[in-house]
Amino acid sequence: MKKFVIVICIASLLLASCAQKKTAAAAEKITVIDQNNMEATLNGKPDRIVLTALPLPSIYALTGEPIEKLVGMHPGATSAIKNSVMGAMYPALLNVPSNFINGVDINIEELMKLKPDVVMYWAEYTNQYELLKSAGIPAVGVKTQGDGDVIVTMGSWLAIMGEMFGKSKKVDAVLGYGRSLQKDILSKIEGIPDGDKPKVLYIFNHSSEEISVSGNKFYGGTWIENTGGINAAREIQGHAIVNMEQIYKWNPDIILITTFTETMPEDLYENKIRGQNWSNVAAVKNKKVFKEPLGVYRWFPPSGDAPLMSMWMANHMQPGIFNYDMQKEIKEYYKRFYQYDLTDEQVEGILTANTEAAKGANFGGKQ
């Protein structure tokens, strides 16, 4: 009889324990409102994460979450990682699958093999949302915020990740640094007359067949305006394809080139691009064509290095006002926010991006 009572008690305790675990699991559910104003419910803090928006792996790195939780990402992000310091910082990312997506098209069967707890995607691609929803995968969409303001956009994405991972304090530290720096730069360029600002053209994608530039309310234009320049292509909304005749009319003082394209400054200096003559453009004549850096990601769109881009841009836009020591600033930033000690060679690699990093990045969609 005593044995029977003991068995009943043990069974009761086990049932109670299971009930408590189920209650705790239910309490762990996390609800996130994404930037399409859609609700995603996660079964607790995600352990298997897929990121289809290209810049997101670098933003994720700032949260302090284990990098091994990333189980899938876009091949355009992979090409940047393989050709940047991020591959050395997080070697596990070099083998993360990317075969489940081609451009903007998701192969749901391949994605399901990754068993994701959540997929973060470009919110503009509602077809991806519908596909993920039908497969029962929590989907969190992100968009560019603040009319192309990268610091604002980075902040909004980090805030969402902070909700998912419970990392608000670390996220707040990064955001506070970026916002404080931006505020300082804006205060110093306030009141500069347009006549003292360089006219700047930001080349987004480039080849012998096509020249795409950054206009108003797009990343390049906002970078220029927020650091003391005038966007030569500000009459354009977003980004658009232009011809050489238009560039001759603008005649920019400075040309910036993204790491989404393989074009390098010397290609313009030496007129290597078939069918294009850059020799009479002021920026080319005065050797003021610059390739943007590549750190944990390309510096043109939102990335974990966005505050560093603010300094790099300010140095080029208003060298009479700003003189950030980029080698020093980059080392300190990586130590503080990534807990990583860069070598001098790695810093030089960040500031002199190579052409290989562009591969897989230009697919006609969001970057």
Protein Blocks (a to p, Z undefined) as FASTA:
>chain_A
ZZmmmmmmmmmmmmmmmmmmmmmmmmmpccdddfkopacddebjafbdcdfbfklmmmmm
mnopafklpgbdcfklmmmmmmcmklmmmmmlmmgcfklbghjaccfklmmmnopabdcd
dfklmmlmmmmmmnopacdddddehhhpaklmmmmmmmmmmmmnopmmmmmmmmmmmmmm
mmmmmmmmgopafklpccddddfbdcfkbccdddehifklmmmmmnopacfklmpghiad
ddfklmmmnopabdcddfkbfbdfklmmnopaghiafklgmklmnopaccdddffbcfkb
gcfklmmmmmmmmmmmmmmlgccdfklmmmmmmmmmnopacdfklmmmmmmccfklmgok
agoiaZZ
